[in-house]
Amino acid sequence: MYTNNATRKHPGLVVLMIDQSGSMENASVANGKPLAIIAADSINIVLSEMVKIATKPIGDDDEEVRDYQKVIIIGYGGEPTTEAQILYEGYLSDIANRYREEKVDTIAGSLNVRNVIKPVAGYVTPMSSAFEIAKQQISKWKSEGKDSTEDPSPIIINITDGAPTDEDGYPTEDALKKTAKEANEIMNIPFPDGSPRIFNVMISQLDGKEVRFPDNANMLEEDPFAQFLFNISSDMTDDLRSDISARGLGNPGVNSKILMMNVNDPNALVNILRVGTKAKKMR
């Protein structure tokens, strides 16, 4: 399981979920930038790298972007509604065609990136709605025949700074239950290469204890939200473990969850996105 490579004939599906609630305007202690900017920059940097990797020469003086992956970006918050929104949906060639590279001052310095996502922060945190949309999109992907024995399993990466909330902005038990229900249903959708995996990354404006890839809920110091994310994160798999170690993100064990808590290092966020979006060799 989790051994299939993304190809043009059998592309992968990457779903990026980004928290755009009001608390994302808070500044990180690491660099003083708002969390919304850190999240958007990280996604734009990695999407630009994905396009670059998929760009291949044809002939002597031309090139093409090969559609190894489809990307869906879901934003939750940022609007006066309890519904999440699809911010972008398309293949890598579409990203290349719609968004030109521009020199931008990012969290990783001045880089040529494609500004697919803009930083947004406002209103509540309808995480359950975002997972519901992700589930619908994965089910649609499966119904379109992207579940053969050669197709790679979808990956979902959720970037958040807090708990799911109701329409009043409170992290209620009902909001937690709804979110957990949607996430667990995603992780139970059958694909020959393995059920979809959910990465959860909690970024933080605080200089608190960072936890990477815990293997039991006791490591989370009785933090109910941390334990909630632990329960809706996928189990670590061999193909991810080696890449995570190679990128200096840690040394996850066989029982680890794909979860990072209280991340205040922007480089760590960019690197876990790299792991998730390029988990398998593309050809």
C-alpha positions, 0 to 999 in steps of 0.5 A, spaced: 500 500 500 501 507 498 506 505 493 503 507 486 507 513 483 503 519 480 503 519 472 500 523 467 495 517 466 494 516 473 495 523 477 495 524 484 490 528 488 492 533 493 487 537 497 490 543 501 485 545 507 487 552 510 484 555 516 482 563 514 479 564 521 480 571 524 485 568 529 490 567 523 491 574 523 495 573 529 503 574 528 508 568 529 513 569 534 518 566 529 518 572 525 512 576 526 508 575 520 501 573 521 499 566 521 495 567 514 501 570 511 505 564 513 500 559 511 499 562 504 506 563 503 507 556 504 502 553 500 504 558 494 512 556 495 510 548 494 505 549 489 510 553 485 515 547 486 510 542 484 509 546 477 517 546 476 518 539 478 512 537 473 515 542 467 519 538 462 522 540 455 519 538 449 524 539 443 529 544 442 526 550 445 519 549 448 517 545 455 510 543 457 507 542 464 505 535 465 499 533 469 502 529 475 497 531 480 490 535 481 490 540 486 484 542 490 484 548 495 479 549 501 479 555 505 475 555 511 473 562 515 475 568 511 467 569 510 461 571 514 459 564 513 459 557 516 461 554 510 468 552 507 469 554 500 473 551 494 479 556 493 482 553 487 481 546 483 485 544 477 491 540 475 498 543 475 498 545 468 492 550 469 496 553 475 502 554 470 497 557 465 493 562 470 498 564 475 505 567 472 511 567 477 513 573 480 518 575 485 515 575 492 518 577 499 516 570 502 517 567 509 523 563 505 526 570 502 525 573 495 523 567 491 519 567 484 512 564 486 505 563 483 500 567 488 495 562 487 492 563 495 492 570 498 492 571 506 486 571 509 483 572 516 476 573 519 470 570 522 469 563 525 473 556 523 468 551 520 473 546 519 467 540 519 465 544 512 472 543 510 472 536 511 465 535 508 467 538 502 474 534 501 470 528 502 465 530 497 471 531 492 475 525 494 468 521 492 467 524 486 475 523 484 473 515 485 467 515 481 471 518 475 475 512 475 481 514 479 481 508 483 485 503 479 490 499 482 495 503 479 492 510 482 496 513 488 491 514 494 489 522 495 492 526 500 489 531 505 493 536 508 489 541 514 493 547 516 490 550 522 491 554 528 485 552 532 479 548 534 473 548 529 467 552 532 460 553 531 457 559 528 458 563 534 465 562 534 465 557 540 469 550 539 463 546 542 463 538 543 458 538 537 463 542 532 468 537 534 464 531 533 462 533 526 469 535 524 471 528 527 465 524 523 467 527 516 475 526 517 474 519 519 469 518 513 475 520 509 480 515 512 475 510 511 474 511 503 477 505 500 482 505 494 487 500 492 493 504 494 490 505 501 485 509 504 486 517 503 491 520 508 490 526 513 496 530 515 494 535 520 498 541 522 497 546 527 501 552 526 502 557 532 503 564 534 505 562 541 512 560 543 509 553 546 512 546 546 512 543 539 510 536 538 511 532 531 508 526 529 506 523 536 505 516 537 500 516 543 495 522 546 499 522 552 504 526 549 499 532 548 499 533 555 491 533 556 490 538 551 483 536 548 484 540 542 491 536 541 488 530 542 482 531 537 487 532 532 491 526 534 484 522 533 483 525 526 490 524 523 492 518 519 497 513 521 504 514 519 506 510 513 513 507 511 514 512 504 512 518 508 517 516 514 523 516 510 522 523 507 520 526 513 527 524 516 531 526 510 528 533 511 530 534 518 522 534 521 523 528 526 524 521 526 517 518 526 516 511 529 511 506 527 506 508 531 506 515 529 500 520 527 501 524 521 500 530 526 505 536 528 502 541 533 504 548 535 509 549 529 512 556 529 517 554 524 515 556 517 520 552 514 517 546 518 511 548 515 513 548 508 517 542 509 511 538 511 507 540 505 513 538 501 513 531 504 505 531 503 505 534 496 511 530 493 510 523 497 511 519 491 516 519 485 512 522 479 514 520 472 
